[in-house]
Amino acid sequence: MAIDSDLELMLRVRQGDSESFDELLRRYRAPLVKYFCRMVRDQALAEDLAQEAFLMSVGF
């Protein structure tokens, strides 16, 4: 199985491929939540911010 680049996945997401979105979410959700958590020092808020970042990136 080939590992798709992030760019390839994002292009597929733009075409409506939900499996590519799921893969990007799997790859980056935890690191993004950790990053936001360090910034805001609130786990729940960090999770909300990460969700917003993902949704905004694909235009939902």
Backbone as a ProteinNet text record, in pm:
[ID]
protein_1_A
[PRIMARY]
MAIDSDLELMLRVRQGDSESFDELLRRYRAPLVKYFCRMVRDQALAEDLAQEAFLMSVGF
[TERTIARY]
83.7	0	87.8	63.2	140.8	90.5	183.5	147	131.9	13.4	-14.1	42.5	90.1	139.9	22	53.1	-51.9	-115.9	-34.7	-87	-186.8	-151.3	-243	-373.6	-362.4	-482.9	-568.7	-505.2	-581.9	-652.2	-585.9	-650.2	-771.7	-760	-874.9	-987.4	-950.7	-1052.5	-1130.6	-1060.1	-1126.4	-1225.4	-1203.1	-1294.9	-1404.8	-1406.3	-1512.7	-1481	-1355	-1316.6	-1305.7	-1405.8	-1408.5	-1302.9	-1262.7	-1158.6	-1023.9	-996.8	-873.4	-878.1	-994.6	-1010.6	-986.7	-1042.3	-1023.3	-875.2	-801.4	-658.7	-582.3	-612.9	-547.5	-581.4	-705.3	-747.5	-671.6	-656.2	-582.7	-437.6	-377.8	-237.1	-212.3	-303.7	-271	-357.3	-462.8	-549.9	-475.3	-410.1	-342.4	-232.7	-144.1	-41.6	-100.6	-208.1	-269.9	-335.9	-403.2	-463.9	-354.9	-244.8	-133.9	-79.5	-63.7	-13.8	-107.2	-237.4	-334	-340.7	-328.9	-334.9	-219.4	-102.1	11.5	-14.3	-84.2	-110.7	-216.9	-328.1	-442.8	-456.3	-380.2	-381.1	-521.7	-596.4	-732	-761.4	-772	-787.6	-913.5	-1026.1	-1152.1	-1146	-1092.4	-1079.5	-983	-875	-778.2	-843.9	-927.1	-997.1	-1094.5	-1163.7	-1254.5	-1178.5	-1065.1	-984.4	-932.5	-889.5	-841.4	-954.4	-1072.1	-1186.8	-1216.8	-1216.3	-1240.7	-1134.8	-1009.5	-902	-924.2	-963	-987.8	-1108.5	-1213.4	-1333.4	-1310.4	-1236.5	-1208.2	-1116	-1027.3	-930.5	-997.3	-1113.1	-1181.5	-1309.9	-1337.8	-1451.9	-1589.1	-1596.2	-1725.7	-1800.8
-118.7	0	124.5	214.3	337.4	438.2	511	617.2	745.1	801.4	921.9	1043.9	1139.2	1263.2	1346.9	1438.8	1527.2	1607.1	1649.7	1725.9	1642.9	1518.6	1431.1	1413.9	1395.2	1378.5	1505	1621.2	1746.4	1768.6	1734.4	1748.8	1657.6	1538.2	1445.8	1496.1	1554.6	1610.2	1719.4	1803.3	1910	1854.6	1731	1666.1	1589.1	1596.8	1533.2	1395.5	1353.6	1221	1220	1164	1164.2	1071.7	968.1	878	951	1039.8	1118.4	1214.5	1273.2	1360.5	1281.8	1162.8	1077.7	1046.4	1023.6	994.4	1115.8	1233.5	1354.7	1377.2	1353	1366.3	1268.1	1145.4	1044.4	1086.4	1143.4	1182.8	1303.4	1399.6	1529.6	1574.9	1502.6	1547.4	1556.9	1449.3	1448.2	1553.5	1565.7	1669.9	1811.5	1832.9	1965.2	1995.6	1896.8	1916.3	1946.2	1874.1	1899.6	2040.2	2083.5	2218.5	2323.2	2310.1	2405.7	2398.7	2280.5	2264.8	2339.1	2332.7	2408.2	2558.6	2601	2743.9	2795.1	2721.6	2773.4	2711.4	2603.8	2535.1	2490.8	2439.9	2391.2	2281.8	2157.9	2042.5	2053	2087.2	2094.3	2202.9	2317.7	2426.8	2387.7	2319.1	2274.9	2179.3	2090	1997.8	2072.3	2171.4	2253.2	2329.6	2386.4	2461.1	2371.1	2251.5	2157.7	2119.5	2097.1	2064.1	2178.8	2300.4	2416.9	2428.4	2403.6	2412	2311.7	2189.9	2089.8	2127	2170.9	2205	2324	2421.8	2539.4	2504.4	2408.5	2373.8	2308.9	2249.5	2184.4	2256.4	2364.9	2445.9	2391.4	2315.4	2264.4	2373
0	0	0	-92.7	-101.9	1.5	56.8	150.9	70.5	72.9	-3.8	67.5	-11.4	46.2	96	182.7	234.4	121.9	26.4	-86.2	-166.5	-193.8	-267.4	-190.7	-61.1	20.4	19.5	32.7	31.8	-101.5	-210.4	-341	-352	-297.1	-298.3	-208	-94.9	-4.7	-77.5	-152	-227.6	-328.3	-371.8	-466.3	-394.3	-262	-184.6	-129.7	-132.1	-83.8	69.2	133.4	280.4	340.6	269.4	321.3	331.5	237.7	243.9	361.4	386.1	502.3	630.2	637.8	755.8	778.3	669.6	681.5	733.8	682.6	732.9	879.3	914.1	1054.1	1142.2	1095.4	1171.5	1191	1088.9	1096.8	1187.6	1184	1243.9	1361.1	1393.4	1501.4	1634.7	1674.2	1805.1	1815.6	1715	1726.2	1731.2	1656.3	1656.3	1790.3	1848.2	1980.5	2083.6	2079.3	2173.1	2157.7	2033.4	2006.6	2066.6	2036.8	2090.1	2242.3	2296.3	2441.8	2508.8	2450.1	2504.1	2496.9	2392.6	2374.7	2469.9	2483.6	2559.9	2698	2723.6	2853	2897.7	2798.1	2823.6	2721.5	2766.4	2676.7	2591.6	2653.2	2578.8	2471.7	2507.7	2410.9	2298.9	2333.8	2233.9	2133.8	2181.5	2091.6	2001.3	2056.8	1975.4	1867.6	1903.5	1807.2	1695.6	1731.2	1630.2	1534.9	1589.8	1504.7	1409.6	1460.8	1376.2	1266.6	1300.8	1202.5	1089.6	1123.1	1019.7	934.9	997.5	920.8	829.9	877.7	795.1	678.9	699.5	593.9	473.6	493.6	380.9	341.8	408.9	370.5	408.8	517.4	564.9	636.7
[MASK]
++++++++++++++++++++++++++++++++++++++++++++++++++++++++++++

